[in-house]
Amino acid sequence: MSKDEQRLTWMAIDDTYCMSPEEERKILDRINKKIESNFEFKKREESTDKYLKDHNII
């Protein structure tokens, strides 16, 4: 999703609240970091599960 699409998504959530582009960028960066960390966690979790299954541990 591009930054412009994210901006539109955010504005669609609550178009009554106006914020500066800097505020918006900070919020989107925080959201993206959380999404990335969750994605990384899922990848590690899947790798761990695969390892455990491959070695007949679970």
N, C-alpha and C positions, 0 to 999 in steps of 0.2 A: 504494500500500500504506500503510495507516494505521500509526501508531506502535505500536498494540497488535498488529497483525499482524506487524510487524517483530520485536517483542519475542517473540512466540510462535515465530517462525521461528528467532530466535537461540537461544532456549531449547531448541528441538527439535534444534539442531545439537549441543549439548553440555549436557545437563541436569544433569550432575554438578558443573558449575562455577557457583557462586553469585557474583553481583556486585551491587553497589549500583545503584539506578536511575540515579545520576549517572554511574557508570562505563559502564553500558549505553548511556545517552544519548550520551556522548562517542564511544563506538565506533560507534554507529549514525550519528551525525552525520558521522564520518570516512568511513564506507562510502557514505553518501548523497552526500557531496561528490565522492568518486571517481566514482561513477556519473554524477553531473551533469556533471563535467568530461569524462568519456568521451563522454557524449551530445553535449555542445557540440562536442567535437573531431570527432565523426562528422558533425554538421550542417555544420561548416565544410568538412570534407573533401568532402562531397557537393556543397556550393555551388561549391567550387573545381573539381571534376570537371565540373559542369554548365557553368560558365563556359568552361572549356577546350574542352569539346565544342561548345558554341554558337559559339565563335570558331574552330572547326576547327584547334585547336592540337594536340589529340590525336585 
